[in-house]
Amino acid sequence: MDHVNLAEAKAHLSDLVARAEAGEAIQISRRGKPVVQLSTIARARKPITLDALRAVTDTLPRSSAPADDVVRAMRDEARY
């Protein structure tokens, strides 16, 4: 766990938040005493049902071309 003082936290808040999002816990101290800890918030993940996955994949275009060709064509279409 990393420790930073309040002045440093104010100056580098965006960086500290990014580090906390990446999983690092960071303690912020005032006058040498820890007062706050930055850490990620556990988000509940919604399970995906097989029926919902099939519904999405059934709407995708079917192609006999290799996947690389399909991706390349989609990329090239987006450039114009």
N, C-alpha and C positions, 0 to 999 in steps of 0.2 A: 504494500500500500504506500502510495506517495503522499507526502505531507507538503503543503504550501501555506504561506501566510496569506492573510486577507488582501493585502496590497497586491501581491503577485497574482492572486486569483482574479482580482478586478482587471488587471492588465491583460490576462491571458484566459479569460472565461471561455471563449469559443474553443480554444485548444483543449482546455480541461473538460469541457462537455463532450467533445469528440473522443477524448481518451476514455471518459466514463462510458460512452456509448459502445466503445470497443471492448468493454468488460473490465476496465481497470477501476479500482476504488481509490478515491482521492480524498484525503482529509484536509479541511481548511481550518487553520488555527488563527486565533486572535490573541495577541500578546503572549504567544507561545503555548496557548492552551487550545486543544482541538474543540471546535464548536459545531462543525458541519461535516458531513461526508457526502461526496458525490458518487453515485453509483447508478447502474442501469435499473430501469423498472421492468420487472418481469411482465411480459405481455402474454395473455392467454392466446393460444393459437387455435383457430377454428379447424376442426378436422375436415378433411375433404372426403366426401363419399364417392364411391366408385361410379354411381349414377351421375353425379355432378361432373366428374371428370370426363365421362363418356359424352355428356351433353356438350361440353366445350370442344372436345376433340372431333366430334361429329360435324361441327360447323367449319372445321378447317378444310381448305381445298385439298383434294386428292391429286397426286401427281405420280406419273410413272418414272419421272426423272429422279436421279439421285438427290439426296437431301442437300448436298453441296450446291447443286445447280439451282435448286429452289431458293435457298438462302441467298445465293449470289444474285439471282434475278430480283428478289425482293429488295435487296440492298441497292441494286442499280436503278430500280424504278423509283426509289425514294430520293435519289440524287437529282432527278429531273423535275 
